Amino acid sequence: MQKILFKSDYISSIGNGNKYGKVIYQIKNLPDNDIWRFKIFSVKPGFYLSYILNRPGETAEVFFETCHSPVEFSYCLAGKNNIRIWGLKNKGVYEFQSRPGINVVSSLSNTHGNMNYSFNGSTLGVGLLVDPQLLLSYLDSELNKIPKSLKAFLEGRRMRFIQPSEMTPAIHMAVSQIINSPYTGNVGKLFLESKAIELLALQIEALTSHAVANQKRKLQKKDIDAIYAARDILINNMHAPPSLVSLARLAGTNEFKLKIGFKQVFNMTAFGFLRDHKMKQACKMMEKGGMNVSEVAWEIGYSNVSHFIKAYRHKFGVNPGVFLKKIRHGGQVARGR
């Protein structure tokens, strides 16, 4: 059995005027192969996305040690493992089993423990690590609606906590999309950034749902104006769209309201809106004639033609080449969505 050592810390002040912290971690004995994958990357200051992949047939025991910790939201898509934590309570050990569909909210400063991965299936997991001050800025007036353990931690009345629960269907879908991202390069980074923000918004919504069940968040006029401003920025910069952080700042809002607003106003994420707009522009270009598929792809900001073809087929249910051929021969092609 592979024995993997994982140490992590969260430096609350990293200077340079940045009020949010930074994740520091160290891994020992992680196999250098395609069976085990573990990665943490920064979405923005104070906000990190992580994932773990363990393919079938590999058994391991992970020993972890945490010094300081931000708020962590973890999601299990596949696999079962037993988790034991020392230091969470004054005495004894805290034990629970992670399984598919489990959503854990925690902050485990000054704890250590182990996780056993010993089964024949795969492990798939995603995590969000969020600076407490950043999370507070997103919660805003929702603070009194979140679970008491998390509220006590954010207010400095509690040092550590853990709260397992079930994933909502929307959270499960967002986590699956992160694991199965079809994009690479800069587009891939934008996609993951968008999904990380969406996942955090869904998580906050789930945490507060017991107090606001079936109640739709009402947007103020200034929020709606900011969403339309963000839309125009995306349309005017579709070849080189800004990051969500920059888009929110340019539109005069924050990432959380940007995500909520796009869902309510356009019934899709900002990334989804941009992709949808590109596909509609591509369709118009081909209807006008004079351009082939590669030229259209390049014109709307796709450097990889195969990615454009896949996105177009997903949107309209037909390959762009087939659509273009029909147009040139005077035919019509039914377009969906």
C-alpha positions as CSV (number, residue, x, y, z in Angstrom):
1,M,0.0,0.0,0.0
2,Q,1.3,3.4,-1.0
3,K,1.8,5.8,2.0
4,I,1.4,9.4,1.0
5,L,2.2,12.4,3.3
6,F,0.4,15.6,2.9
7,K,1.1,18.8,4.9
8,S,-0.7,22.1,4.5
9,D,-0.7,25.6,5.9
10,Y,-2.6,28.8,5.2
11,I,-0.6,32.0,5.5
12,S,-3.1,34.6,6.5
13,S,-1.0,37.6,5.4
14,I,1.3,37.5,2.4
15,G,2.1,41.2,2.1
16,N,2.0,43.4,-1.0
17,G,-1.3,44.9,0.1
18,N,-3.2,41.6,-0.3
19,K,-5.6,41.1,2.5
20,Y,-6.2,37.4,1.7
21,G,-4.0,34.5,2.5
22,K,-2.2,31.8,0.5
23,V,-2.2,28.0,0.6
24,I,1.1,26.3,1.2
25,Y,1.3,22.5,0.8
26,Q,3.8,19.7,0.6
27,I,3.2,16.2,-0.7
28,K,5.6,13.3,-0.3
29,N,5.6,9.8,-1.9
30,L,2.9,10.7,-4.5
31,P,3.5,8.3,-7.4
32,D,4.7,10.0,-10.6
33,N,2.2,8.3,-12.9
34,D,-1.3,8.7,-14.3
35,I,-2.9,6.6,-11.6
36,W,-2.7,9.4,-8.9
37,R,-3.3,13.0,-9.6
38,F,-3.5,15.8,-7.1
39,K,-3.6,19.6,-7.9
40,I,-4.3,22.9,-6.2
41,F,-4.4,26.1,-8.2
42,S,-5.4,29.6,-7.5
43,V,-8.7,31.0,-8.9
44,K,-8.0,34.4,-7.4
45,P,-6.4,35.7,-4.2
46,G,-7.8,33.8,-1.3
47,F,-9.7,31.3,-3.4
48,Y,-8.3,27.9,-4.6
49,L,-9.6,25.0,-6.5
50,S,-8.3,21.4,-5.9
51,Y,-9.0,18.0,-7.3
52,I,-7.8,14.4,-6.6
53,L,-7.9,11.4,-9.0
54,N,-7.1,7.8,-8.0
55,R,-7.7,5.2,-10.7
56,P,-8.9,1.7,-10.1
57,G,-6.5,-0.9,-8.6
58,E,-4.4,1.5,-6.6
59,T,-4.5,1.4,-2.8
60,A,-3.0,4.1,-0.6
61,E,-3.1,5.6,2.9
62,V,-2.8,9.4,3.0
63,F,-1.5,10.9,6.3
64,F,-2.3,14.6,6.6
65,E,-1.2,17.4,8.9
66,T,-2.8,20.8,8.8
67,C,-1.4,23.9,10.6
68,H,-3.7,26.7,9.7
69,S,-6.7,26.3,7.4
70,P,-9.2,28.5,5.5
71,V,-12.8,27.3,5.0
72,E,-12.8,24.2,2.8
73,F,-15.7,22.8,0.8
74,S,-15.0,19.3,-0.5
75,Y,-17.1,17.1,-2.8
76,C,-16.8,13.4,-3.5
77,L,-17.9,12.1,-6.9
78,A,-16.5,8.5,-6.7
79,G,-14.9,6.2,-4.2
80,K,-15.2,5.5,-0.5
81,N,-12.6,6.1,2.1
82,N,-12.4,6.2,5.9
83,I,-11.2,9.4,7.4
84,R,-9.9,9.8,11.0
85,I,-9.0,13.2,12.4
86,W,-7.2,14.0,15.7
87,G,-7.3,17.5,17.2
88,L,-10.9,18.3,16.1
89,K,-12.2,17.7,19.6
90,N,-10.5,17.9,23.0
91,K,-10.3,14.1,23.3
92,G,-10.4,11.2,21.0
93,V,-10.7,10.9,17.3
94,Y,-13.4,12.0,14.8
95,E,-14.2,9.4,12.2
96,F,-16.5,9.4,9.2
97,Q,-16.7,7.8,5.8
98,S,-16.5,9.8,2.6
99,R,-18.7,8.4,-0.2
100,P,-20.1,9.6,-3.6
101,G,-22.5,12.5,-3.1
102,I,-20.9,13.8,0.2
103,N,-20.3,17.5,0.6
104,V,-18.1,18.4,3.6
105,V,-17.7,22.0,4.9
106,S,-14.8,22.3,7.3
107,S,-11.8,24.2,8.7
108,L,-9.3,21.9,10.3
109,S,-6.5,24.0,11.8
110,N,-4.0,22.2,14.0
111,T,-5.3,18.7,13.2
112,H,-3.8,15.6,11.8
113,G,-5.2,12.3,10.6
114,N,-5.3,9.7,7.8
115,M,-7.5,8.6,4.9
116,N,-7.6,5.0,3.6
117,Y,-8.0,4.5,-0.2
118,S,-8.3,0.7,-0.4
119,F,-10.9,-0.4,-3.0
120,N,-11.2,-1.4,-6.6
121,G,-12.9,1.7,-7.9
122,S,-11.8,5.2,-8.7
123,T,-11.6,8.2,-6.4
124,L,-12.8,11.6,-7.8
125,G,-12.9,14.6,-5.6
126,V,-13.0,18.4,-5.9
127,G,-12.3,21.0,-3.2
128,L,-12.7,24.8,-2.8
129,L,-10.5,26.6,-0.3
130,V,-11.8,30.0,0.6
131,D,-10.3,32.7,2.8
132,P,-12.7,33.5,5.7
133,Q,-12.7,37.2,4.9
134,L,-13.5,36.6,1.2
135,L,-16.3,34.2,2.2
136,L,-17.7,36.9,4.5
137,S,-17.7,39.4,1.7
138,Y,-19.8,37.0,-0.4
139,L,-22.2,36.1,2.4
140,D,-22.9,39.8,3.1
141,S,-26.4,39.9,4.7
142,E,-26.7,36.1,4.5
143,L,-24.4,35.5,7.5
144,N,-27.3,34.8,10.0
145,K,-28.7,32.2,7.6
146,I,-25.7,29.8,7.5
147,P,-25.1,26.9,9.9
148,K,-24.1,27.9,13.4
149,S,-20.7,26.1,13.3
150,L,-19.6,28.0,10.2
151,K,-20.9,31.3,11.5
152,A,-19.1,30.8,14.8
153,F,-15.8,30.1,12.9
154,L,-16.2,33.2,10.7
155,E,-16.9,35.4,13.7
156,G,-13.8,34.1,15.4
157,R,-15.7,32.2,18.2
158,R,-14.6,28.8,16.9
159,M,-11.2,27.5,15.8
160,R,-12.2,24.5,13.8
161,F,-15.3,22.5,12.7
162,I,-16.5,19.9,10.2
163,Q,-20.0,19.4,8.8
164,P,-20.7,16.6,6.3
165,S,-23.9,16.8,4.2
166,E,-25.4,15.7,0.9
167,M,-24.6,17.5,-2.4
168,T,-27.5,19.2,-4.1
169,P,-28.1,18.1,-7.7
170,A,-26.9,21.5,-9.0
171,I,-23.6,21.2,-7.0
172,H,-23.1,17.6,-8.2
173,M,-23.5,18.8,-11.8
174,A,-21.0,21.7,-11.3
175,V,-18.4,19.3,-9.7
176,S,-18.8,16.8,-12.6
177,Q,-18.2,19.6,-15.1
178,I,-15.0,20.6,-13.3
179,I,-13.7,17.0,-13.4
180,N,-14.7,16.5,-17.0
181,S,-13.7,19.9,-18.4
182,P,-13.3,19.5,-22.2
183,Y,-11.2,22.6,-22.5
184,T,-7.4,23.3,-22.4
185,G,-5.1,26.3,-22.3
186,N,-6.6,29.8,-21.6
187,V,-10.1,28.7,-22.4
188,G,-9.7,25.8,-20.0
189,K,-8.6,28.2,-17.2
190,L,-11.5,30.5,-17.9
191,F,-13.9,27.6,-17.8
192,L,-12.5,26.3,-14.5
193,E,-12.5,29.8,-13.0
194,S,-16.2,30.2,-14.0
195,K,-17.2,26.8,-12.6
196,A,-15.3,27.4,-9.4
197,I,-17.2,30.7,-8.8
198,E,-20.5,29.0,-9.8
199,L,-19.8,26.1,-7.4
200,L,-19.1,28.5,-4.6
201,A,-22.3,30.4,-5.3
202,L,-24.2,27.1,-5.3
203,Q,-22.6,26.1,-2.0
204,I,-23.5,29.4,-0.4
205,E,-27.0,29.0,-1.7
206,A,-27.2,25.5,-0.2
207,L,-25.9,26.7,3.1
208,T,-28.6,29.3,3.4
209,S,-31.4,27.3,1.7
210,H,-32.9,26.3,5.0
211,A,-33.8,29.9,5.7
212,V,-34.6,31.0,2.2
213,A,-36.2,27.8,0.7
214,N,-38.0,28.5,-2.5
215,Q,-37.3,32.2,-2.2
216,K,-35.6,33.7,-5.3
217,R,-32.9,36.3,-4.6
218,K,-34.2,39.7,-5.7
219,L,-31.8,41.8,-7.7
220,Q,-31.7,45.5,-7.3
221,K,-31.8,47.8,-10.4
222,K,-28.1,48.6,-10.0
223,D,-27.3,44.8,-9.9
224,I,-29.3,44.3,-13.1
225,D,-27.5,47.2,-14.8
226,A,-24.2,45.7,-13.8
227,I,-25.2,42.4,-15.4
228,Y,-26.1,44.0,-18.7
229,A,-22.8,46.0,-18.6
230,A,-21.0,42.7,-18.1
231,R,-22.8,41.2,-21.0
232,D,-21.8,44.1,-23.3
233,I,-18.1,43.8,-22.1
234,L,-18.1,40.1,-23.0
235,I,-19.7,40.8,-26.4
236,N,-17.2,43.5,-27.2
237,N,-14.2,41.4,-26.1
238,M,-15.2,37.9,-27.1
239,H,-11.7,37.3,-28.7
240,A,-10.0,38.0,-25.4
241,P,-12.6,38.0,-22.6
242,P,-11.6,39.3,-19.2
243,S,-11.4,37.0,-16.2
244,L,-14.4,36.8,-14.0
245,V,-12.6,38.9,-11.4
246,S,-11.9,41.6,-14.0
247,L,-15.3,41.4,-15.6
248,A,-17.0,41.9,-12.2
249,R,-14.8,44.9,-11.4
250,L,-15.4,46.5,-14.9
251,A,-19.1,46.0,-14.5
252,G,-19.2,47.4,-11.0
253,T,-20.1,44.3,-9.0
254,N,-18.5,41.2,-7.5
255,E,-18.1,37.6,-8.8
256,F,-20.9,36.2,-6.6
257,K,-23.5,38.8,-7.8
258,L,-22.2,38.4,-11.3
259,K,-22.9,34.6,-11.2
260,I,-26.3,35.0,-9.5
261,G,-27.3,37.8,-11.9
262,F,-26.4,36.0,-15.1
263,K,-28.4,33.0,-13.9
264,Q,-31.4,35.1,-13.2
265,V,-31.2,37.6,-16.2
266,F,-30.0,35.2,-18.9
267,N,-30.6,31.8,-17.3
268,M,-26.9,30.8,-17.9
269,T,-23.4,31.5,-16.5
270,A,-21.2,34.3,-17.9
271,F,-19.1,31.7,-19.6
272,G,-22.2,30.0,-21.0
273,F,-23.5,33.3,-22.3
274,L,-20.2,34.1,-24.1
275,R,-20.1,30.6,-25.7
276,D,-23.8,31.0,-26.7
277,H,-23.1,34.4,-28.3
278,K,-20.2,33.1,-30.2
279,M,-22.2,30.2,-31.7
280,K,-25.0,32.6,-32.8
281,Q,-22.4,34.9,-34.4
282,A,-20.8,31.9,-36.2
283,C,-24.2,30.9,-37.5
284,K,-24.8,34.4,-38.9
285,M,-21.4,34.5,-40.6
286,M,-22.0,31.1,-42.3
287,E,-25.5,32.3,-43.5
288,K,-23.9,35.3,-45.1
289,G,-21.4,33.1,-47.0
290,G,-17.9,33.7,-48.1
291,M,-16.1,32.0,-45.1
292,N,-15.2,28.4,-44.4
293,V,-15.5,26.7,-41.0
294,S,-11.9,27.4,-40.0
295,E,-12.3,31.1,-40.9
296,V,-15.5,31.4,-38.9
297,A,-13.9,29.6,-35.9
298,W,-10.9,32.0,-36.0
299,E,-13.2,35.0,-36.4
300,I,-15.1,34.3,-33.2
301,G,-12.0,33.5,-31.1
302,Y,-11.5,29.8,-31.5
303,S,-7.8,28.9,-32.3
304,N,-8.8,25.2,-32.2
305,V,-11.2,24.3,-34.9
306,S,-12.2,21.0,-33.3
307,H,-13.3,22.8,-30.2
308,F,-15.4,25.1,-32.3
309,I,-17.0,22.2,-34.1
310,K,-17.9,20.5,-30.8
311,A,-19.3,23.7,-29.3
312,Y,-21.4,24.4,-32.5
313,R,-22.8,20.8,-32.6
314,H,-23.7,21.1,-28.9
315,K,-25.6,24.3,-29.5
316,F,-27.3,23.5,-32.8
317,G,-27.3,19.7,-33.0
318,V,-25.4,19.7,-36.4
319,N,-21.8,20.1,-37.5
320,P,-21.0,23.6,-38.9
321,G,-19.6,21.9,-42.1
322,V,-23.0,20.3,-42.7
323,F,-24.8,23.5,-42.0
324,L,-22.5,25.5,-44.4
325,K,-22.9,22.9,-47.1
326,K,-26.7,23.1,-46.9
327,I,-26.6,26.9,-47.0
328,R,-24.4,26.9,-50.1
329,H,-26.8,24.5,-51.9
330,G,-29.8,26.6,-51.0
331,G,-31.2,24.2,-48.4
332,Q,-32.2,24.8,-44.8
333,V,-31.0,23.2,-41.7
334,A,-33.1,23.0,-38.5
335,R,-31.3,24.7,-35.6
336,G,-32.0,23.9,-32.0
337,R,-31.7,25.9,-28.8
